[in-house]
Amino acid sequence: MRFIILKNKKSQVWVETAIYTLIGLTIIAIVLSIVAPQIERAKEKTIIAQTYEALNELNTQIRKVSQVAGNKKIVSLRLTKGSLTIDGTEGEGVEIGNKITYTLEDTKLEFSEVDTEIKEGDIYIMTEKYGRNYNIFLETRYDEIFDITFSGEDKSRVFYGGGAPYEIIIENIGYGGVDGRTKIDIIVS
């Protein structure tokens, strides 16, 4: 009889241990399910802030280069997440060309009021609804003051976030065409 009582106490300890472990793991899972999205939003907000600063710096260098024909600058830009589009297109059927746009897609972060464009300095900020998530756009527009080209051509090119930073070469080609806009050529390596 004594052996049976000891055996029941040992199995009771194991059952209690298993139950407490499951309760502990459940509480941890609940806390993580609440905290993890908040951490992800904070990371994405930091990415947006860093990209905003990088676009501001790129815009500053483009404006400096535009002052003298033949002027050239190199800017280093690191994208950790999202994509950067350099759009040198213009002409019929083009909505707005001559712009540089950063896009962060499918994020849980509602960065600004949905479908309302905000202008901060020379950068336009737009958040749009994408299913249950959002797409965020940061854009600098040069259509009225510069003719942006990419590697000497009126074309568009997209660069994606990754490991190594992009080296962006900005060069003032001079005045182009009858519109009197300064031609800025951008090359990315």
N, C-alpha and C positions, 0 to 999 in steps of 0.2 A: 504494500500500500504506500509506504514511504517513497518508493521508487516512482510510482505513478504521480504523486503530488509534485515531486521535483521535475519530472518530465513535463507536466502541465505548466509549471511556472516558467520553464525554459522556453516552451513553445509560445506562452503568453508574451514573454519578452520579445521574441522574434516577431510576432504578429504586431505588437505595439510599435516596434521599431520600423517595420514596413509601413504601417499606417502613417506614422509621424513623418517618415521620409516622403511618402506620397503627398501629404498635406504641404510639406515644405516646398516640394517641387512645383506643386500647383500654385502656391502663392508666388513663387519666383516667376513662373510663366505668366501669371496675370500682371505682375509688376512690369515685366519686360514688354508685354503686349501694349501696355500704356506708355511706357517710357521710350521705347525704340522709335516710334514715329516722330516723337518730339525731338529726339536726337537727330534723326534724318532731316527734319525741317531746319534745325539749327545749322547743320552742315551745308544744306543747300542755300540758306540765307547768306552764309559766309562765302560760298562760291559766287553768288550773285554780286555781293559787295566787292570781292576781289576782281571779278570780271568788269564791273562798273569802273573801278579804278584803272584797270588795264586799258579799257576802251577810251577813257578820258586821256590817258597818256598817249595812246595811239593818235587820237584826235589832235592833241597838242602838237605832236611831231609832224602830222600832216600839215597843220596850219603854219608851223615854222618853215617846213620845206617849201610851202607855196609862195613864200616871200621872194625867193630868188630862183630864176631859171637855172637848171643844172644842179641845184642843191639836192643832197642825198642824205638820208638818215637810215639807221638800222635799229629796229625795235625788237626786243625779245618778248614773246607772249606765250605763256603756259596756259593751256586749257586742261583742267582736270576732269571736267564733265561738260556735256553739251556740245554745241557746234558753232563755228564762226563762218559766216558767209561774206565774202568780198564780192559785191555785185557791181560790175562795171558796165552792165548792159544799159542801153537806152534806145529810144526809137519808138516806132509804132507798136502798139500792143504791150508795151512795158509799163507796168503800173507806176513804179518809182524805181529808177535805177540809181547808180552812183551812190551806193550806201554800204555800210558795214553793219552786219547784224549778228548778235550773239543769241542763240536759242537754247533754252533748257526745257526739254520736253518731258511730259508725263511725270510731273512732280506733285507731291502732296501739298507743297507750299503755295499758298495764295499770297503772292508777293505784293500785289497792288489790287485796286478795285478792278473786277473782271470787266473786260471789254471797254475800258476807259484808258485812253492814252495820256500819259503824264510826261511832261518835258522837264528834265533836270539838267540845266546847263545846255549842252549840245546833244544830250542823249535822250531819246524817247523810250519810255518804258511801257510795256503792255503785257497784261496777263489775260489769257483766254482760257475758258473752260474746255477741258478735254476729257469727256466721260466724267468719272468721279475725281479726276485729277486736273492739273493745270499745265499750260505751256506758258513760258515766260520769255519775252523778247526784249532785248536792249539794242537800240539802233541809232547809228549816227548817219545823217543824210547830208549829201554834198551836191545834190542835183543842180541846185541853182548857183553854186559858187565854183565847183570843180568838176572836171570831166575825169572820173576815176577810170583807169584801165587796169587790167590784170595781165601782167607780162606783155604789155604793149597792145592788147586787144580788148575790145568791148565785150567781155564775157564775165560769167559768174563762176566762182569756185567755192567749195565748202571744205572746211577743215574740222576735224573731230578731236575731242579731248583724248589725251593719251599721255605717254610718259615724257618725251622730250619736248622742250619748248620750241616754238616756231620762231624762226628769224625772219622778220618782215622788213623788206627793203622798200623804202619810200623815196621816189625820185620825182622832182619837178621837171617835166619835159618842156615846159614853156606854154605859151598861148596856143590854143588849137582851134582851127575853124573860124567861122564868122561870128560865133556866139561870144567870143572873148573870154571864155572860161579858161582857167589854168588847167593844164593837163597833168594829172598826178598818176604816175605808174606805180603799181604795187607788185612786188615779186615776193613770194614766200618760199623759203627753203627749210 
